[in-house]
Amino acid sequence: MKMPGWAVDRRSVVYRWMGQLSNTSKIGVLSLAFALLIVIVEFLVHLRDARELMTSFLLIGLNIEPEPHKVEIRSWLFLAVSTWMFLSCVFFFLWIRAELRGRNDHTERTLRGVMRAAGHLCRRLFPEGHSPDLTIEKIHFVYQLGKDFTAQVRRTYQVRAGKDPVYFMERGYSVRDYADPAESLIDIDFQVRDINHPNGVVYFPKVNQSRKKSTCIFFLSRIEPEEARTIEVSYRWSRMARALKFEGEEEFTLRQKSAREMIEFCIEIYLEPGSGGA
């Protein structure tokens, strides 16, 4: 039994397709095929020429001695190859940096969106002029200043809800121009925790300027009426108190809203011996 071959079928299809074309179309198809053939031939010729050129280049750049089979690289070839490798590394580095910058831009836009959402949420829950029924009963600040005036800061707040539940509180952190700028809260190793409840708080960035930041700290779960919580905020700001070096003094300000009277406020400042470096 004779089976039709695929080659016969393909030729018949091609013949039928060519028969349906006009003479002008046939000429166009043949011209295109001929041009493509010329391009392929030219590419192969140039490829052969390039290979011959590279071979000649290497023969000139290498010092080959038949006896005792010694091959040395000439200095100019070594310099050319080194320069090419250096430029390739520079190009690769610039390309990687451009890619990372693009990703950082995307991350920054995402962060800004989160900050706008946190701000809208805070304003939605508590409109302008309305403060949550939250009492700051005790505040304890500890500043540990290093030799370069970098500050390790720990702020502890004992808060108590009033007659209504409390869902969040807003905290701000700012430094003077003497301090190093910080692009994000991650750069200052910002952390917040509930002393008595693991995973009891989360925070959203609300303001993210180079020397001024603000966060909305949400309580998980909410603080029930007359319930007390202890919240600790910590961060490390590079050269935060460097005004001590240039002005001999540093300003520490506190603006605090509390529904009822504060019971206790304590601030401790420690300066590392030998401070005064750059």
N, C-alpha and C positions, 0 to 999 in steps of 0.2 A: 504494500500500500504506500502510495507516494504522499508524503506530507509536505504542504507548502512551507517554504523557508521564510524566515523573517526578512532576509535580504531581498527576496523577490517581492514581498509585500511592501517594504519600504520604497523600493524603486518604483513600483506601480503607483504608490501614493504621490511620490515626487513627480512622476510623469503626468499624472492627472492634474496636480497643482500647477505645473508649468504650462500645461495645455490651456488652463483657464486664464492665464495671464496674457495681457496684450503684448505686442512686440516691444513697445516702449518700456513696460514693466520688466520684461525679460532682459532688456539691455541694462536697465538699472541694477537688477539683481546681479548680473554677471560683472558689471563694473564694480559694485561693492565688494564682491568676492575677490576680484583681481586686486583691488586696493588693499584689502586685508592681507592678501598673500604677500604683497610688496612690503607692508609694514612688518610682517613676521620675518621676512628675509633680511630686512634692514636691521631689525633688532638682533638677529643672530650674528650678522656681520659685525655690528658694534660690540656685541658681547665678546666675540673672538678678538677684536682689536683691543678691548679693555683688558682681556686676559694677557695678551701679548705685552701690552704696556706695563701691566703690573709685574710680569716676569722680568722685563728689562729693568724696571725700577729696582727690584730686589737684587738683581745681578750687579747693578751699579753700587747699591748700598751695602753689599756684602763683600768682604775680602776673603776669598776662598783660596786656600793653599792645598794643592793635591797631596803634598807630602809635608807633614804627617797627618793629612786629613783634618786640617784646622780651618774653622770658619769664624770670622770676626765681624762684628757689626760696626760699620763706620759711624763716626760720631754724629754726622749730620742726619743719618737715618735714625739713629737712636733719639736725637733731639726732635725730629719730625714726628716719630711715633709717640714720644712722650707728650708732645704738644697736642697731638690729636686725642690722646687719651684724656689729657687734662681738660681740653675743651668739651669732650664728650661728657665728662663728669660734671662740669659746670652746667652744661645744657640740661643734663638729667636732674641736677639739683634745682635749677630754675623751674623746670617742668613740675617737679614734685611740690615745690613751694607754691606755684600757681594753683595746683590741684588742691593743696591744703587750704590755701586762702579762699578758694571757692567754697570749700566745705565749711570753713569758719564763718564765711558770710552767711551761708545757709543756717548754721547753728545760731548765729547772732540774731538773724531775723526770727527764728523760732523762739529764742529767749525773749525777744521784745514782744512777741505775740503773747507769750505766757505772762509777762509782766503786765501787759495791757489787760489781759483777762483777769488777773488777780486784782488789779485796781478797780475794774468794773464790778467784780464780785464784792469787794469791800464796800464800795460806794452804794451798791444795790442793797446789801444787807443793812448798812448804816449810812443813811444820807448825810450830806454836809450839815454840820451843826449838831448832829446826834452822836453821843458817845456811848459805848456799851457800859452797862452797869457793872463795872469792874473796879475793884479796889486794889491798889498796889500797897500791900501791908508792909513788906520789907524789901529793901534793895541792898545788895552787897556786890560792890565792884572791886575787882582785883586787877591791877596793872603790873605786869612784870616787864621791866625795861632792860633790854640787853645793852651791850657796849656800844652798838651802833644806833641805839634808841629805838630798835624794833620792839614793838609791844605785843606781848601775849596777854590777851584780855579775856577775863571771865566775868560775866554778869549773871547774877542770880536774882530772880524775882519770885517773891511769894505773893500770889494773887488770890483774890477771893471774889466770887460772883455775888451780886446783890440779890434782888428779888427775882430777876430774870436770868435765864441761862445765858452763858457767854460762849461764843463760838470761836473767836479769834482775838488777837491783839496785834497792834502794829508797832514795830520797833525800827528806829533809825540809827545809823552809824555814819559819822562824818569825821574827817581829819583835815588838818590845815595843809597849805601848799608845800610845807617842808617835807611832808610824808611822801613816800613813793606812790604813784598811781596804781590802781588795781582794776583790771578789766572786768572782773567778775567776782562773785562771792567765792568761787572755787580758789581764786588766787590768794585769798586771805584765810583759807582753810576754815570757812564759816561752818559752824555746827550749832544745832539747837536740840535740847532733849528735855523730857519731863523726868525729874529726879525719881519720882515714885512709880511712874508708869512707863515701862519700855514701849517704844513705838507710840508714845502718847501724843506726839505733836509732829506736824509737818509744816514746811514753810514755802511760800512763793515769793520770789523777788518782785518788788514793786517799783523801786527806783534803783538804777544801776549806772551811776556816774563814776568817773575815775576816782573821786575822793568823797563821794557821798552815796550811801546805799540805804535802802529801806526794805523791810520784809513784812509780810503778813504771816503771822504764826497761827496756824489753825489747831485747835484742840481736838484730839481724838480719844474719847468722845468729848462732847461739849462739857463745860463746867456747869454743874447743876447749881441752883440757887443756894447760896451760903456755903458752897463747897470751896475748899482751898486747894491750890496746886502750887508746886515749886518748879519753875522753869529756869534752865541754865542755857545761856548763850555764850559761845566762845569763838574767838577768831584771833588771827595773828596778822598784824598790819606792819609791813616793812617800814622802818624808820618813822613810825607814827609820831614819836615825841622828839623829833630832831630839832624843834624850836628851842629845846633846852640848850643846845650847843650854840645856836646863833643869837638867841635873845636872853638866855639865862632863865627862862620860865616857859611854862606850858599851860594852856587853857584847857580845863575840863568842865564842860557845861552839861546840865541835865534839865530837860524839859519833860515834865511828867504830868499826865492827867490821871487823876484818881477820883473815884466816886466818893470815897470817904478819906479820912485823915490817914496819912502814912504813919506807921508805928516806929519804924527803924530805917535809918539810912547809914550805910558804912562804906567807906572807900579806902582801899589799901594800895599804896604805890611802892614798888620795890625797884631800886636802881642797882644794876649789877656793878660790883667793884671794878674800878678801872674804866668806867664809861667815859665817853668823849671822843670815840673814834669817828671815822667818816660815816 
